Amino acid sequence: MNKGAGGPSRVWCLLCLGGEQGDKGEKGDTGDKGYCGEPGGRGAKGDRGEGGTKGEKGSKGDTGTEGIRGAAGKQGDKGEQGQKGDKGDLGTAGPKGEPGPKGGRGAPGRKGTRGPKGACGDRPRAPRSAFSAGLSRPFPPPNVPIRFDRVWYNERRDYDPATGKFNCSVAGAYVFSYHVTVRGRPARLSLVASSRRVAKARDTLYGQDIDQASFLTILKLRVGDQVWLEVGKDWNGLYAGAEDDSVFTGFLLYPDGFEVLL
């Protein structure tokens, strides 16, 4: 069966009709593709197959992971009180306890006999402070501390030759004095203690004459007090030379609060 250009056609075989076989015709053109047929209906259910044989036992599986811990259960009811047991045997003695706290002080004992007299101790040494210094240049400037810079003695170094001031380091009674040479002009000297003029003296010498002036007093000083000498303006005839000295001296007479044991 062949498909023609205009659709399907049938060619009968001449042999079937009894005639001679004609020449083979030319091959016709390929016909168009036919339409797809509709799907067939669902077939009938097949018979159940025979049961299979039992399989062999499988191998043991791996251990599973540990499960989560469950919540704590509720406290159970209090049980009934049991019967009192028999008295137990006497136990062994325990270890020795620690000593107790220290007791209070007891009553004083009787007075003992007097011991022998001890050796004589060293006598206490009283503090000392003293100085003596001379003038190296004549006619010092007025109204300022005179610098007696030629130091001859200076116990405890309480006197400062750079300033001309005595600095009290031991409280007590002190003796201060001066012995000065006056030449060519008058001199008026003041003993100053802690910026206060406590004693004043003068010498009214004029011309080329030379005179001597002296003074001595006792002062009560406290630690930190300062003492010095001054000359007044136009009254500064204080002199010092190769043959004449002007000297300022002071020393501790006795300290406060110190008793000498005899």
C-alpha positions, 0 to 999 in steps of 0.5 A: 500500500502506497500513499499518493499525493492526494491521499491513499490509493490501491493498486491491484496486481494484474496477475490476480486478474489474469493479465500480464504484468505491466511495467513497474510504475514510478514511485509515488511521493511520500504522503503526509504523516497521519494523525496520532491515535487516541490512547487505549483503555486501562487493561484488566488487573493482573494476577497476584504474584507468588510470595517471595522467600524470607530474606536473611537476618540483617547485621546489628545496627550502630549504637544510638546517641545518648538521649536527653536527661529527663526532668527531676521527679517530684519529692516523694511523700515522707515515710513513716518513722521507724522503730527506735534502735537498740543502744549502741556500744560505747565508742573509743575515746576521742583525741585530746582537745586543744588547750583552752584560752589563757586565764586572767591575770592573777593577784600580785605576789608578795614584794621581793627583797631589795636588790643590791645598789647598781653602779653609778651611771653616766651623768647627762651632758648639757647641750652647749652653744657658743660663738665669738667672731671679729670684724675684718673691715671697718665702718660697716653699713648701717641698719643691717646686721654687722657681719663679724666674719672672722670666726674664732669659735662657733659651737654647733655652728649656730652663728652664721658669718655670712649673715652676721646672725646667731640662730638659736637651736637650744631654748634657754638663757643666753649671754651676749656681749660686744667689745668694739673699737670706735675711731674718727666718728661716733658709733651707736650700736643696737642689739637686735633679737627677732627684729626687735632692738632690745639694747642700745648704746653709743659713743660720741667720739669725734676727730682722730681719737680711738675709743673702746666700747663694751656691752653685756646682757642676758636674753631668754631665747626660743628655738628659731630666734635670731640675734645680731648687732646693727649700727645707726646711720652716720653713727657707724664709727666701728673700727677694725685694724691690725692693732684693734679688734671689734668682737661679738660674742654669745653663749648658752648660760643654761637650757630650758627643762634640763636638770643636772643630777649631782 
